[in-house]
Amino acid sequence: MTVKNICCIGAGYVGGPTCSVIANQCHDIRVTVVDINPERIAQWNSDLLPIYEPGLDEIVFSRRNKNLFFSTDVETAIKEADLIFISVNTPTKTCGEGKGRAADMRYVEESARTIATTATSSKIVVEKSTVPVKAAESISKVLVANQKDGVSFEVLSNPEFLAEGTAVENLVNADRVLIGHNETPTGRAAFRELRDIYMRWIPKERIIGMKTWSSELSKLASNAFLAQRISSINSLTALCEVTGADVSEVAYAIGHDRRIGPNFLEASVGFGGSCFQKDILNLVYMCERLSLREVAAYWQQVVDMNEYQKERFTKKIIETMFHSVSDKSLAIYGFSFKKNTGDTRESPSICVCKRLLDEGANLNIYDPKVMDKQLISDLNRVTCNQEKVKRLVKICRDPYSAAKNSHAIVICTEWDEFKKLKYEDIFKSMKKPAYIFDGRKILDHDYLSRIGYEVYTIDTIRSNRSKNKTRESTEVSGKYLAKRNDEWYPAEVIQKRPVQDPNTFEYYVHYTNCDRRLDRWLPQEEVKFIPSSQDPEEPAPASTSTISAIIPDISNRKMTRTQKKRLDEINESLMDTETEPQEISALEEERKALTKVKYITEIRIGKYLIDTWYFSPYPDEYGKSAKLWICEYCLFYARYAVSLHLHERECEFNNPPGTEVYRSGAISIYEADGRVHKLYCQNLCLLAKLFLDHKTLFFDVEAFKFYVLCVVDMAGAHIVGFFSKEKDSPDCFNVACLLVLPPYQKHGYGRLLIAFSYELSKLEGIVAGPETPLSDLGLLAYRSYWSWVLLQEIYSSDDEVSITDLSFRTSINESDILDTLNWLNLVKYLKNNYCICVTRETLLNVFKKLKPPRFFINTAAIRWYPYDNAM
């Protein structure tokens, strides 16, 4: 049997992502995900998927209705399938024997019975759901008892090891793939069929075959061991609270033992999710059934410690706030069980909120991904009091509104955005004393204490505010060492700013010989001055007055008028053709010094929250904000989410301005003229500068055209990236600047833009190339494109072909062709000429090493003509 059709029963957190990745990696296999819930299937077929996983949207949208299908027609999918995954829910039983511990197998059994009664040909059935040991045996019994004549089944165990928030990464780059099978000829044959599917993208050595029972137990044991580590470090937080030790320092010391390692040693309010607790309780129940009571008690303690931690954290909140939270407002930051997911199953936040609601607290809850309906449903379920939830719970759209007029902030989920909030502004809006209870230990507690917060964590017995640390002043001239990843590195201090009191500073540092995307603000204790006595070649430290001139105080986070005027003068001088080269070099260095500090650390554009890499000169009030919200259609930018929401209500666009010059499937490219759409194009340049350090930003965009690549769905055309092209380039550059936004990188969009730029050059009848210098990643992308195109041309040519011939056919300039062929070792210098020396066998060997493009330009879909470009 060769598997050509796969059916997956269950369109949940396991079935949906798993089959989407399989479809993305195996274009020749038809994958159908079925579910009896029509609402869920409708969501999988819509623009808003029922689950959030980074990278999942792109995969689903690119393969849906090609070889990936979502349907409620279970019977047809089963009949057509060669291999069937069972990925249905296996919740913990709520009644009967094993209540509260055993897995409820009813959905697995129903799926097996449906397969047996529906199938008209032999099938491979794969249990993907988390199941107890010997579940495969139970599935086999159901299948055999109901199978038809001439139909046989082989059952495999293929447990998932997905962490929500990184599920796609876990599937694409799996540590291991377990396949449990029967030790029979048919069992081994079934194993090979499933193994061959995974081998399309997973190295063979990572695919492990074993007995079915071993595979099933390995899944339960893996989650039990991970949960055990969390409960172990959480148990130490209570001891740290009493003794004054810091659990983070303890975890750091433990993690540096190579026998233990650092993973899953982050102390917190407790673990959650659909797997950890369910799998441990399943393990406990199995041990009890087998009369292994001591083993059962051992693993039960892992769950008990988790419950104790959640209760202890909530009790601390109540006791700290004068033993009463009744009628007090608390901002709950985070409701999902971990960051980067909207899943709330077994979330510690539910337990914390329930206890606070029992005490009569008013809760203002903010989570960036959890649906309102799910949040209210969870609280209604645990409180059994819908009226109370309606009266005391308010769902907020941003963390600032949640904290306004609140008595305390409670951090329940470790979302990255909580680390970057403007806590000074939040403090001003809160009632005093203002408390922060950090259940994830993700915030800078000393900094918060200096603002005025009463800060409590899971391992502190009293407020961090009482810790009055004496800081040494840091010198600001000469050489420095700055901390990164707990190690010290040579660095350059660029600017400083006071933090709360005038004698304490933060320093913006650039790590010597490192990419500027690593530049950051560091507290005073993480920057060390190296005295000149340690380096005789270094000058003595400058005086205080000199220091102030070298490193300006930017406590107001704005460029001074003098600095701005100087920057304008530098830019004007750089444009002056009469300026001497040495003067230009000096001016460039001064310009860099004025534009080194990256204030904007992240942007929200469309559905993506993206960390920025470099400085971009947005206007002062925006350029000095830590976060910007950007409209993905018109590139309007705002400092606050509410401003963007108001704009989106009135924004008339659902695609970039200009003319759609290419459309093939869901891929679209729009041409925007820098003269006609000046504001949009300038905003595009500002956006690009956040991710490109090697390109000069020009606000004079009128001389350029911009080609904006989009992915199109029912909502509109979502920006993926762009390239700009000078209207009249004397050097025949067909690309001035090219950017693919980080969420879309490594998906083939960069090569698509490069290919489109050369198609335009072909239509213009010119030989062209990109503006240099290229970044390292840019050069890699271009070489990948050039290599593929040139090898295709050489291979398809019946006669000898020269570099000039290749240039004429591809519009790639001869220097880039020569550079690429040299890189591929396919050219030799003979008799004062470069000759292409290659056999078909050599070409095929080189082809095997190259990665083919994910997208190809459909030339018939281009709606662009050279005369349209003459403006």
Secondary structure, DSSP 8 states (H G I E B T S, - for coil): ----EEEEE--STTHHHHHHHHHHH-TTSEEEEE-S-HHHHHHHTSSS-SS--TTHHHHHHHHBTTTEEEES-HHHHHHH-SEEEE-----B--SSTTTTTSB--HHHHHHHHHHHHH-SS-EEEEE-S---TTHHHHHHHHHHHH--TT--EEEEE------TTSHHHHHHT-S-EEEEE-SSHHHHHHHHHHHHHHTTTS-GGGEEEEEHHHHHHHHHHHHHHHHHHHHHHHHHHHHHHHHT--HHHHHHHHHTSTTT-STT----S---SSSHHHHHHHHHHHHHHTT-HHHHHHHHHHHHHHHHHHHHHHHHHHHHTTT--TT-EEEEE--SSSTT----TT-HHHHHHHHHHHTT-EEEEE-SSS-HHHHHHHHHHHH--HHHHHHHEEE-SSHHHHHTT-SEEEE-S--GGGGGS-HHHHHHHS-SS-EEEESS--S-HHHHHHHT-EEEETT-SS-GGG----------SSEEEEEETTEEEEEEEEEEEE-SSTT-EEEEEEETTS-GGG-EEEEGGGEEEE-GGG-TTS-----HHHHHHHS-B-TT-S--HHHHHHHHHHHHHHH-TTS-HHHHHHHHHHHHHHT------EEEETTEEEE--S-----HHHHTSSEEEE-TTT--EESSHHHHHHHHHH---SS-SSEEEEEETTEEEEEEETTTTHHHHHHHHHHHHTT-SSS---S-GGGEEEEEEEEEETTEEEEEEEEEEETT-TT-EEESEEEE-GGGTTTTHHHHHHHHHHHHHHHHT--BEE-S---HHHHHHHHHHHHHHHHHHHHH-SS---HHHHHHHH-B-HHHHHHHHHHTT-EEEETTEEEE---HHHHHHHHHHS---S----GGGB---GGGG--
